[in-house]
Amino acid sequence: MIPKINPKQMEKMMKQLGVKQEEIDAEEVVIKCRDKELIIKNPSVQKVNMMGQESLQITGDIEEKIPEKFSDDDVKLVAEQTGCSEETARETLENNDGDIAKTILEIKHNNV
């Protein structure tokens, strides 16, 4: 915001320029990228409409998370099917980008 300007005056000026702002009551914002997720906690989200173009302005505490390509259930399934430890199952799944079938075949082939 511009210093020393009353927020109500600013809102009035924005309306005169054809800019509409709306506060969105959000608890968390998640942006999913190809290789990671950006999680914004305690966000302040403004929806801005300027001359028919809508955009969002988001501020808050940003965390970066790289999602796993498989779940704990996948690890258990591989361990049960191959008789290996969950640690081995997890490591092999990571090496195979979460491909369960490929992991099971690889572990069984190595144990033969």
Chimera marker file (.cmm) of the C-alpha trace (Angstrom):
<marker_set name="trace">
<marker id="1" x="0.000" y="0.000" z="0.000" r="1" g="1" b="0" radius="0.5"/>
<marker id="2" x="0.972" y="3.629" z="-0.410" r="1" g="1" b="0" radius="0.5"/>
<marker id="3" x="2.023" y="5.228" z="2.886" r="1" g="1" b="0" radius="0.5"/>
<marker id="4" x="-0.175" y="7.885" z="4.552" r="1" g="1" b="0" radius="0.5"/>
<marker id="5" x="-3.294" y="7.033" z="2.507" r="1" g="1" b="0" radius="0.5"/>
<marker id="6" x="-6.454" y="5.971" z="4.254" r="1" g="1" b="0" radius="0.5"/>
<marker id="7" x="-7.464" y="2.448" z="3.121" r="1" g="1" b="0" radius="0.5"/>
<marker id="8" x="-11.025" y="3.670" z="2.457" r="1" g="1" b="0" radius="0.5"/>
<marker id="9" x="-9.676" y="6.474" z="0.232" r="1" g="1" b="0" radius="0.5"/>
<marker id="10" x="-7.495" y="3.956" z="-1.577" r="1" g="1" b="0" radius="0.5"/>
<marker id="11" x="-10.506" y="1.689" z="-2.160" r="1" g="1" b="0" radius="0.5"/>
<marker id="12" x="-12.503" y="4.644" z="-3.498" r="1" g="1" b="0" radius="0.5"/>
<marker id="13" x="-9.663" y="5.611" z="-5.868" r="1" g="1" b="0" radius="0.5"/>
<marker id="14" x="-9.377" y="2.030" z="-7.089" r="1" g="1" b="0" radius="0.5"/>
<marker id="15" x="-13.120" y="1.902" z="-7.806" r="1" g="1" b="0" radius="0.5"/>
<marker id="16" x="-12.838" y="5.124" z="-9.812" r="1" g="1" b="0" radius="0.5"/>
<marker id="17" x="-10.115" y="3.460" z="-11.895" r="1" g="1" b="0" radius="0.5"/>
<marker id="18" x="-12.364" y="0.440" z="-12.468" r="1" g="1" b="0" radius="0.5"/>
<marker id="19" x="-10.410" y="-1.832" z="-10.151" r="1" g="1" b="0" radius="0.5"/>
<marker id="20" x="-12.452" y="-4.048" z="-7.866" r="1" g="1" b="0" radius="0.5"/>
<marker id="21" x="-10.852" y="-5.896" z="-4.967" r="1" g="1" b="0" radius="0.5"/>
<marker id="22" x="-12.347" y="-8.677" z="-2.909" r="1" g="1" b="0" radius="0.5"/>
<marker id="23" x="-10.815" y="-10.326" z="0.156" r="1" g="1" b="0" radius="0.5"/>
<marker id="24" x="-10.979" y="-14.131" z="0.001" r="1" g="1" b="0" radius="0.5"/>
<marker id="25" x="-11.096" y="-15.891" z="3.370" r="1" g="1" b="0" radius="0.5"/>
<marker id="26" x="-8.566" y="-18.653" z="2.707" r="1" g="1" b="0" radius="0.5"/>
<marker id="27" x="-6.984" y="-20.977" z="5.263" r="1" g="1" b="0" radius="0.5"/>
<marker id="28" x="-4.243" y="-22.356" z="2.993" r="1" g="1" b="0" radius="0.5"/>
<marker id="29" x="-3.180" y="-21.955" z="-0.626" r="1" g="1" b="0" radius="0.5"/>
<marker id="30" x="-1.478" y="-24.798" z="-2.519" r="1" g="1" b="0" radius="0.5"/>
<marker id="31" x="0.223" y="-24.260" z="-5.850" r="1" g="1" b="0" radius="0.5"/>
<marker id="32" x="1.081" y="-27.550" z="-7.554" r="1" g="1" b="0" radius="0.5"/>
<marker id="33" x="4.042" y="-27.464" z="-9.906" r="1" g="1" b="0" radius="0.5"/>
<marker id="34" x="5.426" y="-30.317" z="-11.970" r="1" g="1" b="0" radius="0.5"/>
<marker id="35" x="8.107" y="-31.210" z="-9.421" r="1" g="1" b="0" radius="0.5"/>
<marker id="36" x="7.020" y="-29.529" z="-6.169" r="1" g="1" b="0" radius="0.5"/>
<marker id="37" x="4.209" y="-27.902" z="-4.248" r="1" g="1" b="0" radius="0.5"/>
<marker id="38" x="4.206" y="-24.407" z="-2.793" r="1" g="1" b="0" radius="0.5"/>
<marker id="39" x="2.099" y="-24.255" z="0.350" r="1" g="1" b="0" radius="0.5"/>
<marker id="40" x="1.137" y="-20.825" z="1.657" r="1" g="1" b="0" radius="0.5"/>
<marker id="41" x="0.046" y="-20.880" z="5.286" r="1" g="1" b="0" radius="0.5"/>
<marker id="42" x="-1.805" y="-17.976" z="6.929" r="1" g="1" b="0" radius="0.5"/>
<marker id="43" x="-2.520" y="-16.437" z="3.520" r="1" g="1" b="0" radius="0.5"/>
<marker id="44" x="-3.956" y="-13.055" z="2.729" r="1" g="1" b="0" radius="0.5"/>
<marker id="45" x="-5.695" y="-13.464" z="-0.616" r="1" g="1" b="0" radius="0.5"/>
<marker id="46" x="-7.034" y="-10.575" z="-2.693" r="1" g="1" b="0" radius="0.5"/>
<marker id="47" x="-9.063" y="-11.155" z="-5.838" r="1" g="1" b="0" radius="0.5"/>
<marker id="48" x="-8.517" y="-8.196" z="-8.155" r="1" g="1" b="0" radius="0.5"/>
<marker id="49" x="-10.667" y="-7.429" z="-11.196" r="1" g="1" b="0" radius="0.5"/>
<marker id="50" x="-9.144" y="-4.791" z="-13.442" r="1" g="1" b="0" radius="0.5"/>
<marker id="51" x="-10.900" y="-4.065" z="-16.714" r="1" g="1" b="0" radius="0.5"/>
<marker id="52" x="-12.346" y="-7.593" z="-16.894" r="1" g="1" b="0" radius="0.5"/>
<marker id="53" x="-9.081" y="-9.352" z="-16.075" r="1" g="1" b="0" radius="0.5"/>
<marker id="54" x="-9.140" y="-11.268" z="-12.787" r="1" g="1" b="0" radius="0.5"/>
<marker id="55" x="-5.994" y="-11.991" z="-10.832" r="1" g="1" b="0" radius="0.5"/>
<marker id="56" x="-5.105" y="-13.106" z="-7.332" r="1" g="1" b="0" radius="0.5"/>
<marker id="57" x="-2.610" y="-11.488" z="-5.015" r="1" g="1" b="0" radius="0.5"/>
<marker id="58" x="-1.391" y="-13.864" z="-2.311" r="1" g="1" b="0" radius="0.5"/>
<marker id="59" x="0.898" y="-13.206" z="0.618" r="1" g="1" b="0" radius="0.5"/>
<marker id="60" x="1.731" y="-15.466" z="3.550" r="1" g="1" b="0" radius="0.5"/>
<marker id="61" x="4.216" y="-17.975" z="4.934" r="1" g="1" b="0" radius="0.5"/>
<marker id="62" x="5.525" y="-20.026" z="1.995" r="1" g="1" b="0" radius="0.5"/>
<marker id="63" x="6.731" y="-23.624" z="2.367" r="1" g="1" b="0" radius="0.5"/>
<marker id="64" x="8.119" y="-25.748" z="-0.443" r="1" g="1" b="0" radius="0.5"/>
<marker id="65" x="7.291" y="-29.442" z="-0.481" r="1" g="1" b="0" radius="0.5"/>
<marker id="66" x="8.455" y="-32.150" z="-2.840" r="1" g="1" b="0" radius="0.5"/>
<marker id="67" x="5.678" y="-34.757" z="-2.872" r="1" g="1" b="0" radius="0.5"/>
<marker id="68" x="6.510" y="-38.447" z="-2.702" r="1" g="1" b="0" radius="0.5"/>
<marker id="69" x="5.684" y="-40.471" z="-5.779" r="1" g="1" b="0" radius="0.5"/>
<marker id="70" x="4.274" y="-43.307" z="-3.684" r="1" g="1" b="0" radius="0.5"/>
<marker id="71" x="2.460" y="-43.883" z="-0.387" r="1" g="1" b="0" radius="0.5"/>
<marker id="72" x="3.146" y="-45.938" z="2.732" r="1" g="1" b="0" radius="0.5"/>
<marker id="73" x="0.530" y="-48.408" z="1.453" r="1" g="1" b="0" radius="0.5"/>
<marker id="74" x="2.612" y="-48.864" z="-1.710" r="1" g="1" b="0" radius="0.5"/>
<marker id="75" x="5.671" y="-49.650" z="0.427" r="1" g="1" b="0" radius="0.5"/>
<marker id="76" x="3.712" y="-52.218" z="2.462" r="1" g="1" b="0" radius="0.5"/>
<marker id="77" x="2.330" y="-53.831" z="-0.700" r="1" g="1" b="0" radius="0.5"/>
<marker id="78" x="5.799" y="-54.229" z="-2.215" r="1" g="1" b="0" radius="0.5"/>
<marker id="79" x="7.195" y="-55.617" z="1.067" r="1" g="1" b="0" radius="0.5"/>
<marker id="80" x="4.325" y="-58.137" z="1.333" r="1" g="1" b="0" radius="0.5"/>
<marker id="81" x="4.607" y="-59.243" z="-2.300" r="1" g="1" b="0" radius="0.5"/>
<marker id="82" x="8.380" y="-59.681" z="-2.241" r="1" g="1" b="0" radius="0.5"/>
<marker id="83" x="9.110" y="-60.620" z="1.379" r="1" g="1" b="0" radius="0.5"/>
<marker id="84" x="11.659" y="-57.796" z="1.658" r="1" g="1" b="0" radius="0.5"/>
<marker id="85" x="11.902" y="-55.175" z="4.392" r="1" g="1" b="0" radius="0.5"/>
<marker id="86" x="9.919" y="-51.948" z="4.134" r="1" g="1" b="0" radius="0.5"/>
<marker id="87" x="13.228" y="-50.084" z="3.974" r="1" g="1" b="0" radius="0.5"/>
<marker id="88" x="14.296" y="-52.061" z="0.878" r="1" g="1" b="0" radius="0.5"/>
<marker id="89" x="10.841" y="-51.603" z="-0.645" r="1" g="1" b="0" radius="0.5"/>
<marker id="90" x="10.985" y="-47.817" z="-0.079" r="1" g="1" b="0" radius="0.5"/>
<marker id="91" x="14.511" y="-47.476" z="-1.515" r="1" g="1" b="0" radius="0.5"/>
<marker id="92" x="13.663" y="-49.526" z="-4.602" r="1" g="1" b="0" radius="0.5"/>
<marker id="93" x="10.417" y="-47.600" z="-5.144" r="1" g="1" b="0" radius="0.5"/>
<marker id="94" x="12.387" y="-44.343" z="-4.988" r="1" g="1" b="0" radius="0.5"/>
<marker id="95" x="14.850" y="-45.674" z="-7.573" r="1" g="1" b="0" radius="0.5"/>
<marker id="96" x="11.946" y="-46.695" z="-9.836" r="1" g="1" b="0" radius="0.5"/>
<marker id="97" x="10.032" y="-43.389" z="-9.530" r="1" g="1" b="0" radius="0.5"/>
<marker id="98" x="7.205" y="-45.087" z="-7.618" r="1" g="1" b="0" radius="0.5"/>
<marker id="99" x="6.519" y="-47.769" z="-10.249" r="1" g="1" b="0" radius="0.5"/>
<marker id="100" x="5.120" y="-50.591" z="-8.075" r="1" g="1" b="0" radius="0.5"/>
<marker id="101" x="5.145" y="-53.364" z="-10.701" r="1" g="1" b="0" radius="0.5"/>
<marker id="102" x="8.709" y="-52.607" z="-11.797" r="1" g="1" b="0" radius="0.5"/>
<marker id="103" x="9.815" y="-52.528" z="-8.141" r="1" g="1" b="0" radius="0.5"/>
<marker id="104" x="8.242" y="-55.895" z="-7.324" r="1" g="1" b="0" radius="0.5"/>
<marker id="105" x="9.799" y="-57.502" z="-10.398" r="1" g="1" b="0" radius="0.5"/>
<marker id="106" x="13.217" y="-56.014" z="-9.649" r="1" g="1" b="0" radius="0.5"/>
<marker id="107" x="13.238" y="-57.175" z="-6.025" r="1" g="1" b="0" radius="0.5"/>
<marker id="108" x="12.015" y="-60.670" z="-6.948" r="1" g="1" b="0" radius="0.5"/>
<marker id="109" x="14.631" y="-60.902" z="-9.720" r="1" g="1" b="0" radius="0.5"/>
<marker id="110" x="17.424" y="-59.880" z="-7.332" r="1" g="1" b="0" radius="0.5"/>
<marker id="111" x="16.319" y="-62.429" z="-4.726" r="1" g="1" b="0" radius="0.5"/>
<marker id="112" x="16.327" y="-65.377" z="-7.140" r="1" g="1" b="0" radius="0.5"/>
<link id1="1" id2="2" r="1" g="1" b="0" radius="0.2"/>
<link id1="2" id2="3" r="1" g="1" b="0" radius="0.2"/>
<link id1="3" id2="4" r="1" g="1" b="0" radius="0.2"/>
<link id1="4" id2="5" r="1" g="1" b="0" radius="0.2"/>
<link id1="5" id2="6" r="1" g="1" b="0" radius="0.2"/>
<link id1="6" id2="7" r="1" g="1" b="0" radius="0.2"/>
<link id1="7" id2="8" r="1" g="1" b="0" radius="0.2"/>
<link id1="8" id2="9" r="1" g="1" b="0" radius="0.2"/>
<link id1="9" id2="10" r="1" g="1" b="0" radius="0.2"/>
<link id1="10" id2="11" r="1" g="1" b="0" radius="0.2"/>
<link id1="11" id2="12" r="1" g="1" b="0" radius="0.2"/>
<link id1="12" id2="13" r="1" g="1" b="0" radius="0.2"/>
<link id1="13" id2="14" r="1" g="1" b="0" radius="0.2"/>
<link id1="14" id2="15" r="1" g="1" b="0" radius="0.2"/>
<link id1="15" id2="16" r="1" g="1" b="0" radius="0.2"/>
<link id1="16" id2="17" r="1" g="1" b="0" radius="0.2"/>
<link id1="17" id2="18" r="1" g="1" b="0" radius="0.2"/>
<link id1="18" id2="19" r="1" g="1" b="0" radius="0.2"/>
<link id1="19" id2="20" r="1" g="1" b="0" radius="0.2"/>
<link id1="20" id2="21" r="1" g="1" b="0" radius="0.2"/>
<link id1="21" id2="22" r="1" g="1" b="0" radius="0.2"/>
<link id1="22" id2="23" r="1" g="1" b="0" radius="0.2"/>
<link id1="23" id2="24" r="1" g="1" b="0" radius="0.2"/>
<link id1="24" id2="25" r="1" g="1" b="0" radius="0.2"/>
<link id1="25" id2="26" r="1" g="1" b="0" radius="0.2"/>
<link id1="26" id2="27" r="1" g="1" b="0" radius="0.2"/>
<link id1="27" id2="28" r="1" g="1" b="0" radius="0.2"/>
<link id1="28" id2="29" r="1" g="1" b="0" radius="0.2"/>
<link id1="29" id2="30" r="1" g="1" b="0" radius="0.2"/>
<link id1="30" id2="31" r="1" g="1" b="0" radius="0.2"/>
<link id1="31" id2="32" r="1" g="1" b="0" radius="0.2"/>
<link id1="32" id2="33" r="1" g="1" b="0" radius="0.2"/>
<link id1="33" id2="34" r="1" g="1" b="0" radius="0.2"/>
<link id1="34" id2="35" r="1" g="1" b="0" radius="0.2"/>
<link id1="35" id2="36" r="1" g="1" b="0" radius="0.2"/>
<link id1="36" id2="37" r="1" g="1" b="0" radius="0.2"/>
<link id1="37" id2="38" r="1" g="1" b="0" radius="0.2"/>
<link id1="38" id2="39" r="1" g="1" b="0" radius="0.2"/>
<link id1="39" id2="40" r="1" g="1" b="0" radius="0.2"/>
<link id1="40" id2="41" r="1" g="1" b="0" radius="0.2"/>
<link id1="41" id2="42" r="1" g="1" b="0" radius="0.2"/>
<link id1="42" id2="43" r="1" g="1" b="0" radius="0.2"/>
<link id1="43" id2="44" r="1" g="1" b="0" radius="0.2"/>
<link id1="44" id2="45" r="1" g="1" b="0" radius="0.2"/>
<link id1="45" id2="46" r="1" g="1" b="0" radius="0.2"/>
<link id1="46" id2="47" r="1" g="1" b="0" radius="0.2"/>
<link id1="47" id2="48" r="1" g="1" b="0" radius="0.2"/>
<link id1="48" id2="49" r="1" g="1" b="0" radius="0.2"/>
<link id1="49" id2="50" r="1" g="1" b="0" radius="0.2"/>
<link id1="50" id2="51" r="1" g="1" b="0" radius="0.2"/>
<link id1="51" id2="52" r="1" g="1" b="0" radius="0.2"/>
<link id1="52" id2="53" r="1" g="1" b="0" radius="0.2"/>
<link id1="53" id2="54" r="1" g="1" b="0" radius="0.2"/>
<link id1="54" id2="55" r="1" g="1" b="0" radius="0.2"/>
<link id1="55" id2="56" r="1" g="1" b="0" radius="0.2"/>
<link id1="56" id2="57" r="1" g="1" b="0" radius="0.2"/>
<link id1="57" id2="58" r="1" g="1" b="0" radius="0.2"/>
<link id1="58" id2="59" r="1" g="1" b="0" radius="0.2"/>
<link id1="59" id2="60" r="1" g="1" b="0" radius="0.2"/>
<link id1="60" id2="61" r="1" g="1" b="0" radius="0.2"/>
<link id1="61" id2="62" r="1" g="1" b="0" radius="0.2"/>
<link id1="62" id2="63" r="1" g="1" b="0" radius="0.2"/>
<link id1="63" id2="64" r="1" g="1" b="0" radius="0.2"/>
<link id1="64" id2="65" r="1" g="1" b="0" radius="0.2"/>
<link id1="65" id2="66" r="1" g="1" b="0" radius="0.2"/>
<link id1="66" id2="67" r="1" g="1" b="0" radius="0.2"/>
<link id1="67" id2="68" r="1" g="1" b="0" radius="0.2"/>
<link id1="68" id2="69" r="1" g="1" b="0" radius="0.2"/>
<link id1="69" id2="70" r="1" g="1" b="0" radius="0.2"/>
<link id1="70" id2="71" r="1" g="1" b="0" radius="0.2"/>
<link id1="71" id2="72" r="1" g="1" b="0" radius="0.2"/>
<link id1="72" id2="73" r="1" g="1" b="0" radius="0.2"/>
<link id1="73" id2="74" r="1" g="1" b="0" radius="0.2"/>
<link id1="74" id2="75" r="1" g="1" b="0" radius="0.2"/>
<link id1="75" id2="76" r="1" g="1" b="0" radius="0.2"/>
<link id1="76" id2="77" r="1" g="1" b="0" radius="0.2"/>
<link id1="77" id2="78" r="1" g="1" b="0" radius="0.2"/>
<link id1="78" id2="79" r="1" g="1" b="0" radius="0.2"/>
<link id1="79" id2="80" r="1" g="1" b="0" radius="0.2"/>
<link id1="80" id2="81" r="1" g="1" b="0" radius="0.2"/>
<link id1="81" id2="82" r="1" g="1" b="0" radius="0.2"/>
<link id1="82" id2="83" r="1" g="1" b="0" radius="0.2"/>
<link id1="83" id2="84" r="1" g="1" b="0" radius="0.2"/>
<link id1="84" id2="85" r="1" g="1" b="0" radius="0.2"/>
<link id1="85" id2="86" r="1" g="1" b="0" radius="0.2"/>
<link id1="86" id2="87" r="1" g="1" b="0" radius="0.2"/>
<link id1="87" id2="88" r="1" g="1" b="0" radius="0.2"/>
<link id1="88" id2="89" r="1" g="1" b="0" radius="0.2"/>
<link id1="89" id2="90" r="1" g="1" b="0" radius="0.2"/>
<link id1="90" id2="91" r="1" g="1" b="0" radius="0.2"/>
<link id1="91" id2="92" r="1" g="1" b="0" radius="0.2"/>
<link id1="92" id2="93" r="1" g="1" b="0" radius="0.2"/>
<link id1="93" id2="94" r="1" g="1" b="0" radius="0.2"/>
<link id1="94" id2="95" r="1" g="1" b="0" radius="0.2"/>
<link id1="95" id2="96" r="1" g="1" b="0" radius="0.2"/>
<link id1="96" id2="97" r="1" g="1" b="0" radius="0.2"/>
<link id1="97" id2="98" r="1" g="1" b="0" radius="0.2"/>
<link id1="98" id2="99" r="1" g="1" b="0" radius="0.2"/>
<link id1="99" id2="100" r="1" g="1" b="0" radius="0.2"/>
<link id1="100" id2="101" r="1" g="1" b="0" radius="0.2"/>
<link id1="101" id2="102" r="1" g="1" b="0" radius="0.2"/>
<link id1="102" id2="103" r="1" g="1" b="0" radius="0.2"/>
<link id1="103" id2="104" r="1" g="1" b="0" radius="0.2"/>
<link id1="104" id2="105" r="1" g="1" b="0" radius="0.2"/>
<link id1="105" id2="106" r="1" g="1" b="0" radius="0.2"/>
<link id1="106" id2="107" r="1" g="1" b="0" radius="0.2"/>
<link id1="107" id2="108" r="1" g="1" b="0" radius="0.2"/>
<link id1="108" id2="109" r="1" g="1" b="0" radius="0.2"/>
<link id1="109" id2="110" r="1" g="1" b="0" radius="0.2"/>
<link id1="110" id2="111" r="1" g="1" b="0" radius="0.2"/>
<link id1="111" id2="112" r="1" g="1" b="0" radius="0.2"/>
</marker_set>
